[in-house]
C-alpha cells in the first residue's frame, strides 16, 4: 500500500509505505523520515487515530508501530502527551554541495552595472506596494498578457514622455523583465523580418551580443570614438537591418552620441527600413550637462526605446520596458506571449504606483545627488593620490574610465584581484573584431554600499600604477 497524503485534522506527515505488511512498512517509513532529518528530534507526530485516518489503515496498526519504535529508541511517549521523535534519534548528515572554487575573496567591488543596493527605497516601495495591492482589481491576479499591466504601461508612457522625450502611446509600451529580456524578444522579431545582422558598438555587453547571435544574427561592430558610435559605417555593412546603440551614455566609454550622428542613424533607418534599438540603461543620471533626450523622440517609427529599473532602483525587481513602433508590436507580443515569462503583477502594480505618486522622481533626484558626490570624491581622491591617472566619461552615468599606460590593463586588473578588489578592464567589453586601441579600467562607482565606498576607493588607489 502507498499513501502520500494527510488529512486536515492535525500536522501533515508525508509517508511512503511499501511492502505487504502495513506495520513494518509504516515503521520503516518513520525510521527513514527520522534518519534523513525530515522528522527532527522533538518533532510531534500525529495521534494514532489521525495518522491511521490519513493513511487509510487501522488505528491499532499505527499504535503498535509507535510502541515498537518507542522500544527501539526512535520515539518517545508519555501518558497524556503526544508521541515525539526521540531527542537523540540518529540523523544522517545532509549531503554537502561542493562550493565553486574561488581564487580571491572579494572585499571591494567596483565592477559596473549595479546601483548602490543599500539605497533601495524600502519604505517608499512598501507604501506603494500596499496602496497598489489595496486598489488592484480582481482581474489583476490572473495570467495577464504579454504587454503587461495597463496601469504600469500608462505610468511608464507618461514618465518617459515627461523625462526622456519618448513619444509612445501606452498601447505601444511592453513590460519586460529587463533589457536582456527585451533583446531576446527583439532578436526573434528581427529574425522573422529576415534581418541578417544587427550592428553593435565596438564596446558593450557581451551578453547583449549573445542574445542576438543565439538566433543566428551577425553582430558586426561600429567603432566608438569621442562622438560615440561611427554610425556612418552602417552604409558599408551588408545585411544589417538594425543597430543597437547606447546613445545617451555609451557603455562603457561614457560618451554621448553626437547630434549629427543621431540624425544620421535615423536617416539610415528611414532610408533602409531598418530599426534602431536604443538602450537607455542609465539616462536619468547626468551631472555636468543638460539632459540628453531619448533618440526615440526623433522617429518613433524607426527607433525602439529600451528602458529598465536595474540602474535606477535594483536589478532584482526584474522590470523593464520597450516603446515599440506599431509595425512590430504585434509580432513582439506574439513572441513574448509564447516563449517568455511575464513580470510579476504585484511588482508591476507597485511600480505604477511608485511612478504616479512621485516617489520615483524623488528617488531619482536623491540618487543623482548621491552618485554625483561619489563621482566627485573619486575624482578628488585620484587627483591627490594618483595624479597621473586620466579620468574620462564623467558627465553622466554610473561608471568612469581610468586610462592606464599601454599594456598595463590586464596587470592592474589581475593585481587588484589579489588585493580583494573586483574591477573590469575595458577589454572585457571589447567586441571580438574591434582593435585593442586603448587600455583603461571601467570603474563602477555606484556598486559599493554606502558603508563600503570609502574602503573601495582606498583599495583602488593602492592598485593603480
C-alpha positions as CSV (number, residue, x, y, z in Angstrom):
1,X,0.0,0.0,0.0
2,X,1.2,3.5,-0.8
3,X,0.0,6.7,0.9
4,X,1.3,10.2,0.2
5,X,-1.4,12.4,1.7
6,X,-2.6,13.7,5.0
7,X,-5.9,14.9,6.4
8,X,-6.6,18.4,7.8
9,X,-7.1,17.0,11.4
10,X,-3.6,17.5,12.5
11,X,0.0,18.1,11.3
12,X,0.6,16.8,7.8
13,X,3.0,13.9,7.6
14,X,4.2,12.6,4.2
15,X,5.0,8.9,4.4
16,X,5.6,6.4,1.6
17,X,4.5,2.9,2.7
18,X,5.9,0.0,0.8
19,X,5.7,-3.8,1.2
20,X,2.9,-6.2,2.1
21,X,2.9,-5.7,5.9
22,X,1.4,-2.4,6.9
23,X,3.0,-2.2,10.3
24,X,6.5,-3.0,9.0
25,X,6.1,-0.6,6.1
26,X,4.9,2.2,8.5
27,X,7.8,1.6,10.9
28,X,10.4,1.7,8.1
29,X,8.9,4.9,6.6
30,X,9.1,6.6,10.0
31,X,12.7,5.4,10.5
32,X,13.6,6.8,7.1
33,X,12.0,10.1,7.8
34,X,13.9,10.4,11.1
35,X,17.2,9.3,9.6
36,X,17.1,11.8,6.8
37,X,16.1,14.7,9.1
38,X,12.6,15.2,7.6
39,X,11.4,14.5,11.2
40,X,13.7,16.4,13.5
41,X,14.4,15.4,17.1
42,X,11.5,16.5,19.3
43,X,9.0,16.7,16.4
44,X,5.5,15.9,17.3
45,X,3.8,13.0,15.5
46,X,0.0,12.9,14.7
47,X,-2.1,10.8,17.0
48,X,-2.6,7.1,16.1
49,X,-6.2,7.9,15.1
50,X,-5.3,10.8,12.9
51,X,-2.4,9.1,11.2
52,X,-4.5,5.9,10.7
53,X,-7.2,8.0,9.0
54,X,-4.6,9.8,6.8
55,X,-3.0,6.6,5.7
56,X,-6.2,4.5,5.4
57,X,-5.1,1.9,7.9
58,X,-6.3,0.7,11.3
59,X,-5.6,2.9,14.4
60,X,-4.2,-0.2,16.2
61,X,-1.7,-0.8,13.5
62,X,-0.3,2.7,14.0
63,X,-0.3,2.4,17.8
64,X,1.6,-0.9,17.5
65,X,4.2,0.7,15.2
66,X,4.6,3.7,17.5
67,X,5.1,1.4,20.5
68,X,7.7,-0.7,18.8
69,X,9.6,2.4,17.7
70,X,9.5,3.7,21.3
71,X,11.0,0.5,22.4
72,X,13.8,0.8,19.8
73,X,14.5,4.4,20.9
74,X,13.3,6.2,17.8
75,X,10.3,7.8,19.5
76,X,9.3,8.9,23.0
77,X,5.8,8.7,24.6
78,X,4.4,9.8,27.9
79,X,0.9,9.3,29.3
80,X,-1.4,12.1,28.1
81,X,1.2,13.7,25.8
82,X,1.9,13.5,22.1
83,X,4.3,10.9,20.7
84,X,7.5,12.7,19.6
85,X,10.8,11.9,17.8
86,X,13.4,11.0,20.4
87,X,16.0,13.7,21.1
88,X,18.9,11.5,20.2
89,X,17.5,9.8,17.2
90,X,20.1,9.1,14.5
91,X,20.0,11.7,11.7
92,X,22.1,11.2,8.5
93,X,24.3,14.2,7.7
94,X,23.0,16.3,4.9
95,X,24.8,15.9,1.7
96,X,27.4,18.6,1.1
97,X,27.4,20.5,-2.1
98,X,30.9,21.5,-3.2
99,X,31.4,25.2,-3.5
100,X,32.8,26.6,-6.7
101,X,36.5,27.3,-6.4
102,X,37.3,30.9,-5.7
103,X,40.8,32.2,-6.1
104,X,40.3,35.5,-4.4
105,X,37.9,36.8,-1.8
106,X,36.1,40.0,-3.0
107,X,36.2,42.7,-0.3
108,X,35.6,45.7,-2.6
109,X,33.5,45.7,-5.8
110,X,34.0,48.4,-8.4
111,X,32.5,46.5,-11.3
112,X,29.9,48.5,-13.3
113,X,26.3,47.5,-13.9
114,X,24.7,47.7,-10.5
115,X,23.4,50.5,-8.4
116,X,24.0,51.0,-4.6
117,X,21.6,48.4,-3.4
118,X,21.8,49.7,0.1
119,X,20.0,52.8,-1.1
120,X,16.9,51.0,-2.3
121,X,13.9,53.0,-1.1
122,X,12.4,50.2,1.0
123,X,9.9,52.3,3.0
124,X,8.5,54.2,-0.1
125,X,8.4,51.0,-2.1
126,X,6.4,49.2,0.7
127,X,3.9,52.1,0.8
128,X,3.5,51.9,-3.0
129,X,3.0,48.2,-2.9
130,X,0.4,48.4,-0.1
131,X,-1.6,51.1,-2.0
132,X,-1.3,49.2,-5.2
133,X,-2.4,45.9,-3.6
134,X,-5.4,47.6,-1.9
135,X,-6.6,49.2,-5.1
136,X,-5.8,46.3,-7.5
137,X,-8.8,45.0,-9.5
138,X,-9.5,41.3,-9.2
139,X,-8.5,40.6,-12.8
140,X,-5.0,41.8,-12.0
141,X,-4.3,38.5,-10.4
142,X,-5.0,36.5,-13.5
143,X,-2.5,35.3,-16.1
144,X,-2.3,38.7,-17.8
145,X,-1.0,39.3,-21.3
146,X,2.3,39.9,-23.0
147,X,2.1,43.7,-22.9
148,X,1.9,43.9,-19.1
149,X,-0.5,45.6,-16.8
150,X,-2.2,48.7,-18.2
151,X,-1.5,50.7,-15.0
152,X,2.2,50.4,-15.5
153,X,2.1,51.0,-19.2
154,X,0.2,54.2,-18.7
155,X,2.6,55.3,-16.0
156,X,5.7,54.5,-18.0
157,X,4.4,56.2,-21.1
158,X,3.7,59.4,-19.2
159,X,7.0,59.3,-17.3
160,X,9.1,58.7,-20.5
161,X,7.3,61.5,-22.3
162,X,8.0,63.9,-19.5
163,X,11.6,63.0,-18.6
164,X,13.1,61.4,-21.7
165,X,11.1,62.9,-24.6
166,X,9.8,59.5,-25.7
167,X,6.7,59.6,-27.9
168,X,4.6,56.5,-27.3
169,X,1.0,55.7,-26.5
170,X,0.6,53.2,-23.6
171,X,-0.5,50.6,-26.2
172,X,3.0,50.7,-27.6
173,X,4.6,50.0,-24.2
174,X,5.6,46.4,-23.5
175,X,6.7,45.4,-20.0
176,X,9.6,43.0,-19.8
177,X,11.9,41.7,-17.1
178,X,14.8,43.9,-18.2
179,X,16.9,44.9,-21.2
180,X,18.2,41.4,-21.8
181,X,14.6,40.1,-22.0
182,X,13.7,42.9,-24.4
183,X,16.6,41.9,-26.7
184,X,15.7,38.3,-26.6
185,X,12.2,39.2,-27.8
186,X,13.5,41.7,-30.4
187,X,16.1,39.2,-31.7
188,X,13.2,36.8,-32.7
189,X,11.3,39.7,-34.2
190,X,14.2,40.7,-36.4
191,X,14.9,37.1,-37.4
192,X,11.2,36.8,-38.5
193,X,11.8,40.0,-40.6
194,X,14.6,38.2,-42.3
195,X,17.2,40.6,-40.8
196,X,20.7,39.1,-41.3
197,X,22.7,41.3,-39.0
198,X,22.4,43.8,-36.2
199,X,25.3,46.3,-35.9
200,X,26.6,46.9,-32.4
201,X,29.1,49.3,-30.8
202,X,32.7,48.2,-30.6
203,X,32.4,48.3,-26.8
204,X,29.4,46.9,-25.0
205,X,28.0,44.0,-23.1
206,X,28.9,40.6,-24.5
207,X,25.6,39.2,-23.2
208,X,23.7,41.5,-25.4
209,X,25.6,40.4,-28.5
210,X,25.0,36.8,-27.4
211,X,21.2,37.3,-27.3
212,X,21.3,38.4,-30.9
213,X,23.8,35.8,-32.1
214,X,21.7,33.0,-30.5
215,X,19.0,33.3,-33.2
216,X,21.6,33.5,-35.9
217,X,22.1,37.2,-36.3
218,X,25.5,38.5,-37.1
219,X,26.8,41.4,-34.9
220,X,29.3,43.5,-36.9
221,X,30.9,46.3,-34.9
222,X,30.8,50.1,-35.2
223,X,33.9,51.8,-33.9
224,X,33.4,54.2,-31.0
225,X,35.3,57.5,-30.7
226,X,34.8,60.7,-28.7
227,X,31.5,61.4,-30.5
228,X,30.0,57.9,-30.0
229,X,29.5,55.1,-32.5
230,X,30.6,55.8,-36.0
231,X,27.1,55.2,-37.5
232,X,28.2,56.3,-41.0
233,X,29.9,52.9,-41.3
234,X,26.4,51.3,-41.4
235,X,26.3,52.0,-45.1
236,X,29.4,49.7,-45.5
237,X,27.9,46.7,-43.6
238,X,25.9,44.4,-45.8
239,X,22.8,42.7,-44.5
240,X,22.4,45.0,-41.5
241,X,18.7,45.6,-40.7
242,X,19.1,47.1,-37.2
243,X,21.6,48.7,-34.9
244,X,21.9,48.5,-31.1
245,X,23.2,51.8,-29.6
246,X,23.6,53.4,-26.1
247,X,23.3,57.0,-27.5
248,X,22.7,59.0,-24.3
249,X,25.7,57.5,-22.4
250,X,27.8,54.9,-24.4
251,X,28.5,51.9,-22.3
252,X,31.2,51.6,-21.1
253,X,33.2,54.6,-22.5
254,X,30.7,57.2,-21.3
255,X,30.5,59.4,-24.4
256,X,27.2,60.7,-25.8
257,X,26.3,60.2,-29.5
258,X,26.9,63.4,-31.3
259,X,23.7,65.2,-32.6
260,X,24.9,64.8,-36.2
261,X,25.3,61.1,-35.8
262,X,21.9,60.8,-34.1
263,X,20.4,62.4,-37.2
264,X,22.5,60.3,-39.5
265,X,21.4,57.0,-37.9
266,X,17.7,58.0,-38.1
267,X,18.2,58.9,-41.7
268,X,19.7,55.5,-42.3
269,X,16.8,53.7,-40.7
270,X,14.3,55.7,-42.7
271,X,16.1,55.1,-46.0
272,X,16.6,51.4,-45.5
273,X,13.6,50.5,-43.4
274,X,15.9,49.5,-40.6
275,X,15.4,49.7,-36.9
276,X,17.4,51.4,-34.1
277,X,17.5,49.7,-30.8
278,X,18.1,52.4,-28.2
279,X,19.4,51.1,-24.9
280,X,18.8,53.9,-22.4
281,X,20.1,52.0,-19.4
282,X,21.1,54.9,-17.2
283,X,19.6,58.0,-18.9
284,X,18.3,59.5,-15.6
285,X,21.8,60.2,-14.3
286,X,23.6,63.2,-15.6
287,X,25.7,65.7,-13.6
288,X,27.7,68.3,-15.7
289,X,25.4,68.5,-18.7
290,X,21.8,69.1,-19.5
291,X,19.6,66.1,-20.1
292,X,20.1,64.4,-23.4
293,X,16.6,63.3,-24.6
294,X,15.9,59.8,-25.9
295,X,16.6,59.3,-29.7
296,X,13.2,57.7,-30.0
297,X,11.6,61.1,-30.0
298,X,13.2,61.8,-33.4
299,X,11.4,59.0,-35.1
300,X,9.1,56.6,-33.1
301,X,8.5,54.6,-36.2
302,X,12.1,53.5,-36.6
303,X,13.6,53.7,-33.1
304,X,12.7,51.1,-30.3
305,X,13.3,52.5,-26.9
306,X,14.6,50.1,-24.2
307,X,14.4,51.1,-20.5
308,X,15.0,49.4,-17.2
309,X,14.8,49.8,-13.4
310,X,18.1,47.9,-13.0
311,X,20.2,51.0,-12.5
312,X,17.6,53.4,-11.1
313,X,16.2,51.0,-8.5
314,X,17.5,47.4,-8.4
315,X,18.1,44.6,-10.9
316,X,16.3,42.2,-8.6
317,X,12.9,43.9,-9.4
318,X,13.1,42.4,-12.9
319,X,11.3,45.3,-14.5
320,X,12.0,47.0,-17.9
321,X,10.0,48.2,-20.9
322,X,10.1,48.8,-24.6
323,X,8.4,51.5,-26.6
324,X,7.6,49.7,-29.8
325,X,6.7,51.0,-33.3
326,X,3.2,49.8,-34.2
327,X,4.5,47.8,-37.2
328,X,6.3,45.3,-35.0
329,X,4.3,45.5,-31.8
330,X,2.0,42.5,-32.6
331,X,4.9,40.3,-33.6
332,X,6.8,41.1,-30.4
333,X,3.6,40.4,-28.4
334,X,3.2,37.0,-30.0
335,X,6.8,36.0,-29.4
336,X,6.8,37.2,-25.8
337,X,3.5,35.6,-25.1
338,X,4.5,32.2,-26.5
339,X,8.0,31.8,-25.1
340,X,8.8,34.2,-22.3
341,X,7.7,34.8,-18.7
342,X,5.8,37.9,-17.7
343,X,6.9,40.2,-14.9
344,X,5.2,39.6,-11.6
345,X,1.9,41.5,-11.4
346,X,2.4,42.8,-7.9
347,X,5.7,44.4,-8.8
348,X,4.1,45.9,-11.9
349,X,1.3,47.4,-9.9
350,X,3.7,48.7,-7.2
351,X,6.0,50.3,-9.8
352,X,3.0,52.0,-11.4
353,X,2.0,53.5,-8.0
354,X,5.7,54.3,-7.3
355,X,5.8,56.4,-10.5
356,X,2.4,58.1,-10.3
357,X,2.9,59.0,-6.7
358,X,6.1,60.9,-7.5
359,X,8.2,58.6,-5.4
360,X,10.2,57.5,-8.5
361,X,11.1,61.1,-9.3
362,X,12.1,61.8,-5.7
363,X,14.3,58.7,-5.7
364,X,16.0,59.6,-8.9
365,X,16.8,63.1,-7.7
366,X,18.2,61.8,-4.5
367,X,20.3,59.1,-6.2
368,X,21.6,61.6,-8.8
369,X,23.0,63.7,-5.9
370,X,24.3,60.6,-4.1
371,X,26.2,59.4,-7.2
372,X,27.4,62.9,-8.1
373,X,29.0,63.1,-4.7
374,X,30.7,59.8,-5.2
375,X,32.0,60.8,-8.6
376,X,33.4,64.0,-7.1
377,X,35.0,62.1,-4.3
378,X,36.5,59.7,-6.8
379,X,37.9,62.5,-8.9
380,X,39.3,64.4,-5.9
381,X,40.9,61.3,-4.4
382,X,42.6,60.3,-7.7
383,X,43.9,63.9,-8.2
384,X,45.5,63.7,-4.9
385,X,46.8,60.1,-4.7
386,X,47.1,59.1,-8.4
387,X,47.6,62.4,-10.3
388,X,48.9,60.7,-13.5
389,X,45.6,58.8,-14.0
390,X,43.3,60.5,-16.5
391,X,39.6,60.1,-15.9
392,X,37.0,60.3,-18.7
393,X,33.3,59.7,-19.1
394,X,32.5,61.9,-16.1
395,X,29.4,63.9,-17.1
396,X,26.8,61.2,-16.7
397,X,26.0,57.6,-15.7
398,X,27.4,55.3,-13.0
399,X,30.9,54.5,-14.3
400,X,34.0,56.2,-15.5
401,X,37.1,55.2,-17.4
402,X,40.5,55.4,-15.8
403,X,43.1,55.4,-18.6
404,X,46.2,53.3,-17.8
405,X,49.6,53.1,-19.6
406,X,49.5,50.9,-22.7
407,X,50.0,47.2,-21.9
408,X,49.2,47.5,-18.2
409,X,45.4,47.0,-18.1
410,X,45.5,43.2,-17.6
411,X,48.2,43.5,-14.9
412,X,46.3,46.1,-12.9
413,X,43.0,44.0,-13.1
414,X,44.8,40.9,-12.0
415,X,46.8,42.7,-9.3
416,X,43.5,44.2,-7.9
417,X,42.1,40.7,-7.6
418,X,44.9,39.7,-5.3
419,X,44.1,42.7,-3.2
420,X,40.4,41.7,-2.9
421,X,39.2,44.4,-5.3
422,X,36.9,43.4,-8.2
423,X,37.0,45.6,-11.3
424,X,36.9,45.2,-15.1
425,X,39.3,46.4,-17.7
426,X,38.0,48.0,-20.9
427,X,39.0,44.8,-22.8
428,X,36.2,42.9,-21.0
429,X,33.7,44.8,-23.1
430,X,35.5,45.0,-26.4
431,X,33.9,43.4,-29.5
432,X,36.0,40.4,-30.7
433,X,36.6,42.1,-34.1
434,X,37.5,45.5,-32.6
435,X,41.1,46.5,-32.3
436,X,42.7,46.8,-28.8
437,X,43.4,50.5,-29.3
438,X,43.4,51.7,-25.6
439,X,44.0,50.4,-22.1
440,X,41.6,51.6,-19.4
441,X,39.7,50.5,-16.3
442,X,35.9,50.7,-16.1
443,X,35.1,51.8,-12.6
444,X,31.5,51.4,-11.4
445,X,31.3,53.9,-8.6
446,X,27.7,53.1,-7.8
447,X,28.2,49.5,-6.9
448,X,29.6,49.7,-3.3
449,X,27.2,50.2,-0.4
450,X,27.4,53.5,1.5
451,X,29.5,51.8,4.2
452,X,31.9,50.2,1.7
453,X,32.5,53.2,-0.5
454,X,35.5,54.6,1.4
455,X,37.2,51.3,1.6
456,X,36.7,50.6,-2.1
457,X,38.1,54.0,-3.0
458,X,41.2,53.4,-0.9
459,X,41.7,50.0,-2.4
460,X,41.5,51.4,-5.9
461,X,44.2,53.9,-5.2
462,X,46.5,51.2,-3.8
463,X,46.4,49.2,-7.1
464,X,46.7,52.0,-9.7
465,X,50.1,52.2,-11.4
